[in-house]
């Protein structure tokens, strides 16, 4: 008969063994520096990357930068000190990354840029997993040109100043509307990718443009700013989606509700599920495999005819 004491020792030893086994099973330890939670899309991206890490048994070290580059730089240096296997970085702005990326490279830690890019030498990071923001802006402009027969005075709600998403979405939109002399961007200002920012800027646009009478359409660099603009337009006594067209980018659930209600007119999907390709890239690099410098994840344009169905699926 086995004594209670021996059984207790055996059970304790088994627990230690299982703990060591679980630790050994952790595929990788990855640091993830996120911009913040300025929009519904950003929250979805964070949740999807955390879920993918858990699914793979990855030890994910998460840091919320609260929209500040200095917080991201501190986080990356902390990840380097911890000896992580790789770093995911969603950069708040494009510039100012060279030094910390060099530190990661010198430490032999691959960095994957997620969602946004940086203005730095490509040899300082492994790859970028992101949509083509220029294409998104161009697609928004192409839809608007077709919808208005190339005649429209547009106000633009820009994203965070200095971010690759804002810079490229503006560039893509302008590259198309420049072919239509009767499409003019009459106002353009940053709403910082937030709903409150979009509402505030739209209020100023309405005041400056004869209460909105001069505005044909709103182009918002993300859905949250578009939804803020909807609030401002309604409070001004106008009908968004009818009195002025609204096109935006991200395809968050709330924008589909707005389209189904007739308040907005089009959105372009920005895929938030970037964890799998990011983790795959780090794993491939660790195995000595070649990794492309840009792994693209573009989505389609959605219109009101499917909005109710999309909202039902995406809001579960």
C-alpha positions as CSV (number, residue, x, y, z in Angstrom):
1,X,0.0,0.0,0.0
2,X,1.3,3.4,-0.9
3,X,1.5,5.8,2.1
4,X,-0.2,9.2,2.1
5,X,3.2,10.9,2.4
6,X,4.6,9.1,-0.7
7,X,1.4,9.9,-2.6
8,X,1.7,13.6,-1.7
9,X,5.3,13.7,-2.8
10,X,4.5,11.9,-6.0
11,X,1.6,14.3,-6.8
12,X,3.8,17.3,-6.1
13,X,6.5,16.0,-8.4
14,X,4.0,15.4,-11.1
15,X,2.7,19.0,-10.7
16,X,6.3,20.3,-11.2
17,X,6.8,18.1,-14.2
18,X,3.6,19.2,-15.8
19,X,4.5,22.8,-15.1
20,X,7.9,22.3,-16.8
21,X,6.2,20.5,-19.7
22,X,3.7,23.4,-20.2
23,X,6.6,25.9,-20.1
24,X,8.5,23.8,-22.7
25,X,5.4,23.8,-24.9
26,X,5.2,27.6,-25.2
27,X,6.0,28.1,-28.8
28,X,7.6,31.5,-28.4
29,X,7.7,34.5,-26.2
30,X,6.6,37.6,-28.2
31,X,6.3,41.2,-27.3
32,X,3.4,43.2,-28.7
33,X,3.5,47.1,-28.6
34,X,0.0,48.3,-29.5
35,X,-0.8,51.9,-30.3
36,X,-3.7,52.1,-27.9
37,X,-7.5,51.6,-28.2
38,X,-8.5,54.7,-30.1
39,X,-11.0,52.9,-32.3
40,X,-13.3,49.9,-32.5
41,X,-11.0,48.4,-35.2
42,X,-7.9,48.8,-32.9
43,X,-9.7,47.0,-30.1
44,X,-10.6,44.1,-32.5
45,X,-7.0,43.9,-33.7
46,X,-5.7,43.6,-30.2
47,X,-8.3,40.9,-29.3
48,X,-7.6,38.9,-32.4
49,X,-3.8,38.9,-31.9
50,X,-4.2,37.9,-28.2
51,X,-6.6,35.1,-29.2
52,X,-4.2,33.8,-31.9
53,X,-1.3,33.9,-29.4
54,X,-3.3,31.9,-26.8
55,X,-4.4,29.4,-29.5
56,X,-0.7,28.8,-30.4
57,X,0.5,28.6,-26.8
58,X,2.6,31.8,-27.3
59,X,3.6,33.8,-24.3
60,X,2.5,37.3,-25.4
61,X,3.9,40.3,-23.5
62,X,1.4,43.1,-24.2
63,X,2.0,46.8,-23.9
64,X,-0.6,49.6,-24.5
65,X,1.2,52.8,-25.6
66,X,-1.9,55.0,-25.1
67,X,-1.1,56.8,-28.4
68,X,2.4,57.8,-27.4
69,X,5.5,56.9,-29.3
70,X,7.8,57.3,-26.3
71,X,5.7,54.5,-24.5
72,X,6.2,52.2,-27.5
73,X,10.0,52.8,-27.6
74,X,10.2,52.0,-23.8
75,X,8.1,48.9,-24.4
76,X,10.3,47.6,-27.2
77,X,13.4,48.1,-25.1
78,X,11.7,46.2,-22.3
79,X,11.0,43.4,-24.7
80,X,14.6,43.3,-25.8
81,X,15.7,43.2,-22.1
82,X,13.4,40.2,-21.6
83,X,14.9,38.3,-24.4
84,X,11.7,37.8,-26.4
85,X,11.8,35.7,-29.6
86,X,10.1,38.4,-31.6
87,X,8.3,41.8,-31.4
88,X,5.1,43.0,-33.0
89,X,5.0,46.7,-33.3
90,X,2.0,48.8,-34.4
91,X,3.7,52.1,-34.8
92,X,1.8,55.2,-33.8
93,X,3.8,57.4,-36.3
94,X,6.1,56.6,-39.2
95,X,9.3,58.4,-38.1
96,X,11.7,58.1,-35.1
97,X,12.2,54.3,-35.0
98,X,15.7,53.8,-36.4
99,X,17.6,53.6,-33.1
100,X,15.3,51.2,-31.2
101,X,14.8,49.0,-34.3
102,X,18.6,48.8,-34.6
103,X,18.8,47.8,-30.9
104,X,16.3,45.0,-31.6
105,X,18.3,43.9,-34.7
106,X,21.6,43.9,-32.8
107,X,19.9,41.7,-30.2
108,X,18.9,39.3,-32.9
109,X,15.2,39.9,-32.3
110,X,13.0,40.1,-35.4
111,X,10.4,42.9,-35.5
112,X,7.2,42.6,-37.4
113,X,5.3,45.8,-38.1
114,X,1.6,45.2,-37.8
115,X,-1.1,47.4,-39.5
116,X,1.2,50.4,-40.1
117,X,4.6,51.1,-41.6
118,X,7.7,53.1,-40.6
119,X,10.0,55.5,-42.4
120,X,13.2,53.4,-41.7
121,X,15.6,51.1,-43.5
122,X,13.9,47.8,-44.4
123,X,16.8,45.9,-43.0
124,X,15.9,47.1,-39.5
125,X,12.6,45.0,-39.4
126,X,11.6,41.6,-40.6
127,X,8.4,42.4,-42.4
128,X,5.2,44.5,-42.4
129,X,1.9,42.7,-42.1
130,X,-0.7,45.3,-43.2
131,X,-3.2,46.4,-45.7
132,X,-2.1,48.7,-48.6
133,X,-3.5,52.0,-47.3
134,X,-2.9,53.8,-50.6
135,X,-5.1,51.2,-52.3
136,X,-7.8,51.8,-49.6
137,X,-7.8,55.5,-50.2
138,X,-7.9,55.0,-54.0
139,X,-10.8,52.6,-53.7
140,X,-12.8,55.1,-51.6
141,X,-12.1,57.8,-54.2
142,X,-13.1,55.6,-57.1
143,X,-16.4,54.7,-55.4
144,X,-17.1,58.4,-54.7
145,X,-16.2,59.4,-58.3
146,X,-18.6,56.8,-59.7
147,X,-21.4,57.8,-57.2
148,X,-21.2,61.5,-58.0
149,X,-20.4,61.4,-61.7
150,X,-17.1,63.1,-60.8
151,X,-18.6,66.2,-59.4
152,X,-18.3,66.7,-55.6
153,X,-16.9,69.0,-52.9
154,X,-15.4,66.7,-50.3
155,X,-14.4,67.3,-46.7
156,X,-11.7,64.9,-45.3
157,X,-11.3,63.6,-41.8
158,X,-7.7,62.6,-41.6
159,X,-6.2,60.0,-39.2
160,X,-3.4,60.7,-36.7
161,X,-0.9,63.2,-38.1
162,X,2.3,61.4,-39.1
163,X,0.9,57.9,-39.2
164,X,1.4,55.8,-42.2
165,X,-2.4,55.0,-42.4
166,X,-3.3,58.7,-42.6
167,X,-0.5,59.6,-45.0
168,X,-1.2,56.8,-47.4
169,X,-5.0,57.0,-47.3
170,X,-4.7,60.6,-48.1
171,X,-2.3,59.9,-50.9
172,X,-4.4,57.1,-52.4
173,X,-7.6,59.3,-52.4
174,X,-5.9,62.2,-53.9
175,X,-4.2,60.1,-56.6
176,X,-7.7,59.2,-58.0
177,X,-9.6,62.5,-57.4
178,X,-6.8,64.4,-59.2
179,X,-8.2,62.8,-62.4
180,X,-11.6,64.5,-61.8
181,X,-11.3,68.3,-62.0
182,X,-14.8,68.8,-60.5
183,X,-14.0,66.8,-57.3
184,X,-12.4,69.1,-54.8
185,X,-11.2,68.5,-51.2
186,X,-12.4,71.7,-49.7
187,X,-11.5,71.0,-46.0
188,X,-9.1,68.5,-44.5
189,X,-8.2,68.1,-40.9
190,X,-7.1,65.3,-38.4
191,X,-9.7,63.8,-36.1
192,X,-6.9,61.5,-34.7
193,X,-8.9,58.3,-35.7
194,X,-11.3,58.8,-32.8
195,X,-15.1,59.2,-32.8
196,X,-15.0,62.3,-30.6
197,X,-12.3,63.8,-32.9
198,X,-14.4,63.1,-36.0
199,X,-17.4,64.8,-34.4
200,X,-15.5,67.8,-33.3
201,X,-13.8,68.3,-36.7
202,X,-17.0,67.8,-38.6
203,X,-18.7,70.4,-36.5
204,X,-16.1,72.9,-37.5
205,X,-16.5,71.9,-41.2
206,X,-20.2,72.4,-41.0
207,X,-19.8,75.9,-39.5
208,X,-17.2,76.9,-42.1
209,X,-19.2,75.5,-45.1
210,X,-22.5,77.3,-44.8
211,X,-24.0,74.8,-42.3
212,X,-23.0,71.9,-44.6
213,X,-24.8,73.3,-47.7
214,X,-21.4,73.3,-49.6
215,X,-20.5,69.8,-48.7
216,X,-21.2,66.9,-51.1
217,X,-19.4,64.1,-49.2
218,X,-17.3,63.2,-46.2
219,X,-14.2,61.0,-46.7
220,X,-13.1,59.6,-43.3
221,X,-9.8,57.8,-42.8
222,X,-11.6,55.4,-40.4
223,X,-15.1,54.4,-39.4
224,X,-15.0,55.8,-35.9
225,X,-14.4,59.4,-37.3
226,X,-17.2,58.8,-39.8
227,X,-19.5,57.8,-37.0
228,X,-18.5,60.9,-35.1
229,X,-19.3,63.0,-38.2
230,X,-22.7,61.3,-38.4
231,X,-23.5,62.6,-35.0
232,X,-22.4,66.2,-35.9
233,X,-24.4,66.1,-39.1
234,X,-27.6,65.0,-37.4
235,X,-27.2,67.6,-34.7
236,X,-26.9,70.2,-37.5
237,X,-30.4,69.1,-38.7
238,X,-29.1,67.3,-41.8
239,X,-29.5,63.7,-42.9
240,X,-26.1,61.9,-43.2
241,X,-26.0,59.5,-46.1
242,X,-28.5,61.6,-48.0
243,X,-27.6,65.3,-47.7
244,X,-24.0,64.3,-47.9
245,X,-22.4,61.0,-48.8
246,X,-20.1,59.3,-46.3
247,X,-17.3,56.8,-47.2
248,X,-14.8,55.5,-44.6
249,X,-12.4,52.7,-43.9
250,X,-12.1,49.8,-41.4
251,X,-15.5,47.9,-41.6
252,X,-16.1,47.8,-37.9
253,X,-19.6,46.4,-36.8
254,X,-21.0,49.9,-35.9
255,X,-20.4,51.2,-39.4
256,X,-22.6,48.4,-40.8
257,X,-25.4,49.4,-38.4
258,X,-25.0,53.0,-39.7
259,X,-25.1,51.9,-43.3
260,X,-28.2,49.7,-42.7
261,X,-29.8,52.8,-41.1
262,X,-29.0,54.9,-44.1
263,X,-26.5,57.1,-42.2
264,X,-23.4,56.2,-44.2
265,X,-22.8,54.9,-47.7
266,X,-19.6,52.8,-48.0
267,X,-16.8,51.3,-46.0
268,X,-13.6,49.5,-47.0
269,X,-12.5,46.6,-44.8
270,X,-9.2,46.7,-42.9
271,X,-8.5,43.2,-41.8
272,X,-7.8,43.1,-38.1
273,X,-6.7,39.4,-38.0
274,X,-3.0,40.0,-38.3
275,X,-1.7,37.7,-35.6
276,X,-1.4,34.5,-37.6
277,X,0.7,35.9,-40.5
278,X,2.8,37.9,-38.0
279,X,3.6,34.8,-35.8
280,X,4.2,32.7,-38.9
281,X,6.7,35.2,-40.2
282,X,8.7,35.2,-36.9
283,X,8.6,31.4,-36.8
284,X,9.8,31.2,-40.5
285,X,12.6,33.7,-39.8
286,X,13.7,31.6,-36.7
287,X,13.9,28.6,-39.0
288,X,16.1,30.5,-41.5
289,X,13.4,30.8,-44.1
290,X,12.9,33.8,-46.5
291,X,10.2,36.2,-45.4
292,X,8.7,38.9,-47.8
293,X,9.1,42.5,-46.7
294,X,5.3,43.1,-47.0
295,X,2.6,40.6,-46.3
296,X,-0.6,42.3,-47.6
297,X,-4.0,41.8,-46.0
298,X,-6.5,44.0,-48.0
299,X,-10.2,43.7,-47.7
300,X,-13.2,44.6,-50.0
301,X,-15.6,47.6,-50.2
302,X,-19.0,47.1,-48.6
303,X,-22.2,48.9,-49.5
304,X,-25.6,49.3,-47.8
305,X,-27.2,46.4,-49.6
306,X,-25.3,43.8,-47.4
307,X,-24.9,46.0,-44.3
308,X,-27.7,44.5,-42.2
309,X,-26.4,41.0,-42.8
310,X,-22.8,42.0,-42.1
311,X,-23.8,43.7,-38.9
312,X,-25.6,40.7,-37.7
313,X,-22.6,38.5,-38.3
314,X,-19.9,40.9,-37.0
315,X,-21.7,42.0,-33.8
316,X,-22.1,38.5,-32.3
